[in-house]
């Protein structure tokens, strides 16, 4: 399994989280944990998912257009990135 951190921003609307969860599930993945907020009518979320290596497709890395974009990135080691001890 490959861990990905997805960041999401979009105009807030019903079904957005369900749609994102379906994209992950369609690729055989699971939703590990998340943090979400609604700010001034905008939905913002950071989601940690695990997907099989063959489920990491370009469509999972970037979907949508405009403000509705999903980015997949591998989690970094905070120390290697220069954060913390």
N, C-alpha and C positions, 0 to 999 in steps of 0.2 A: 504494500500500500504506500501511496505517496501522500504526504500532508501538504495541503495548499491553504494559504490565507487568502480569502476572497474579500475585496473591499467593494462596497456597493453604495452608490448614491442615485436617487431617483425621486421624481415627484411622488409624494406619498399617495398610495392608492391601495384599495383592497386587493388581496391576492398576490402581492409582490413577494412576500417571504415564501409562500407556497410554491410559486413559480420557480424561485431560486432553488428551493429544496428539491423540486422535481428534476431540475437540470442535473443536480448532484446525484440523485437516485438513479436517473436514467443511465448514468455512467458507472453504476455499481458502487457508488460511494456512500459515505455516511457523514452526517452533520455532527461534528464533535462538540463544538462550543461556539458561542457568538455573543456579540455585544451590539445592541441596536438602539437608535435614537430617532426621534422625530423633532426636527428643528425647522421652524418657520415654513411648515408645509413640505419639507423635504425629508425623505427617509435616508438615513445613513446607517450602514452596518459593516461590521468586520466579522467574518465567519471563518472558523478553522474547520476544514473538511478533510477526510481521508478518502482517496480514490485509488483503484488499481492503476498501475503505471500506464496500461493501455487505455485507461479512461481519461487521461490528461490529453485532451485534444485542443486544437486552436479555438474551437467554439467555447470550451470551458474557460480558456484563458481570457478571451475577450468576446463578449456578446453585446448586442445592442448598439446603439449609436447615441450621440448627443450626451445628455446627462445620465442616460441609463446605460452605464457600462459596468461590467464585472471584470475584475482583474484577478488572475491567479498568480500568486508568488509563493515560492518556498519560504518557510520560516527561516530566519537567520539566527545564528548564535549571537545573542546580545553582546558578549565580550568581543567576538570577532568583528562586529560592526562598530566597535568603539563605544558601546554603552555599558556602563557598569564595570565591575572589577574583573 
